[in-house]
Amino acid sequence: MDEQTYTYAVIDDATKSVVNRVSWDGVSEWSPGTGLTAVRVDDPAEAGIGDIYRDGIFIPADAVTSAE
């Protein structure tokens, strides 16, 4: 069986920050864990560790830091 995998960002539900990136087919049984959500990443340049996921978009960590 030839399964295609995609990159998913693992988001901490409390902080909305990206805590991991994984390859997953989106179908097989897997869960990111309690308090975490997996979001498919279509652009490999997006969703780095530490980035923020807000309103359906990834915000680079350096943009969040410089805006504070």
Buried (B, 14 or more C-beta within 10 A) or exposed (E): EEEEEEBBBBBBEEEBBBBBBBEBEEEEEEEBEEEBBBBEBEEEEBBBEEBBBEEEEBBBBEEBEEEE
